[in-house]
Amino acid sequence: MLSIGKLSEAAGVKVPTIRYYEQIGLLPEAGRSTGNQRLYGPAARDRLAFIRHARDLGFPLDAIRDLLGLSDRPDQPCAAVDSIAKAQLLAVEGRIARLMALKSELERMITQCAGGSVADCRVIECLGSHAHCTTDHGRDLAEVSE
């Protein structure tokens, strides 16, 4: 049995994250020692590793919840799992397309800058008004960088 600290080390996940995952039901509530310390077995460690890997791949928590539910029923067809993974791939491809548009716009702004004074700076001018941009690089790109 692992304490929450040992589980944290084993899975590479911070203790507050483990508590949060318990709170939202991604991890089952831990058993307790006689001293009321949380204790976790190998199944909790494996489930936490699954969650962490899914998060590393960008899956949202709701999708992870669905995937965990499906993995708890291994006799079911994997079509639902495939559907969730395909939806995540489409989301990643969308973010990549928005990032490429952002990259293109930044490159264009920098290329058009004559290197003179700030008063004549094309970068400052473009940042001052989205109308100077040639692409709709999207306002939701701030989400990608946060």
N, C-alpha and C positions, 0 to 999 in steps of 0.2 A: 504494500500500500504506500502511496505517495502523499506527502503533505502538499498543500497548494504551492508552496515555494519550490519543492522538488518537481512537481508537475510543470510549473512555469519554466524551470530550467530545462527539463526534458523536451518540452514542446516549443521552446523559444517564444513563448507568449507571456506577456506581463500578467501579474496577479490580478490587477483590476479588470483586465480583459476576461480572464477566466470567470471571475465573479459575475461580470456582465453577461457572459454567455449562459451562465446558470440562470441568472435573473430572467433572461428572455426565452429560456427553454431550449437553447441549442445543446447545452450540456445538462444531463440530469443532475439533480441536487446531490451533492456529495454526502457520503456517509460521515459519521462523526466518531471521533475517538472518545474515550471516557473523559478527556479534558476538553471536549467540544471542538477539537481541531478537525478541519475538513480532511478527509482521506479519500484518495482516488486509486482506482485499480487500473489495470492495463486497458480495459475498454474505454475508460475516460481519456486516457492518454492517446489512444488511437483515434478516438472521435475528435479530440482537440487537434491532432495532427491533420485530420481530414479538413476541419474547419479552416485551419491556418493555410493549408495548401489552396483551398478553394478561394480564400480571401486574397492570397498572393496572385491568383489568376483573375482577380477582379470580380468574382461572383458577389452579387449583393446578398445580404443576410437572408432575405426572403427566399431566394433561390437555394441558398445553402440549407435552409430549413427544409425545403422541398426535397432536395437531394438526400439529406439525412433520413428523411421519412421514407424515401424510396429505398435507400440502402438498408434500412431496417426490415425491408420485405424483399429479400433477395430472390424469391421465387417469381417475382413479377417480371413482365417484359421490360426491356430497357428503353422503350420508345419515349417515355416521359423524360428519362434522363437525357437522351439524345436531344430532345426538344429544348430542354433547359440549357444544355451546352451550346446548341446552335444559336439560341437567343443571346447568350453571352458573347459568342463569336461575332454576331451582327453588331452588338453594342461596341465591342472593341474596334471593329472595322469602322464604325461611325466615328468613334473618337479619333482614330488614326486619320481619317479623311479630314476631320476638323483641324487636327494638329498640322496636317500637311498644308491646309489652306492658311493657317496662321503662319507657318514657316515661310510660305511663299509671300505673304503680305509683308512680313518683317524684312525679308530679303529685298523686296521691291523698295520699301521705305529707305532702307540703308543704302541701296544702290543709287537712289535718286538724291540722296543728301550730298550737297556739293562740298561739305566740309568747311563752310564759311562760319558765320556767326550764328548764334542761337536764334537770333531774330529771323534769319533766313533758313532755318533748319527744317528740312522736309519731314524728318521724323516727328518733330514737335508739331508741325502743321497737321500731319496725318493723325497723330494722337488726339489732337484738338477736335477733329471732326471725322466721324466714320464715313462721311460722304467722300473723303479723299481716298478711301480704300477701293480696290478693284474687285475684291472678293467679299462674300458674306461669310467671314470666318467665325461667326457665331459668338453670341454672348455667353453661352454655356461652357466655353473653353476655360473660364475661371474655375469651374468645377474640376477640370482635369488637373490643373496645377495646384489645387489646394491639398 
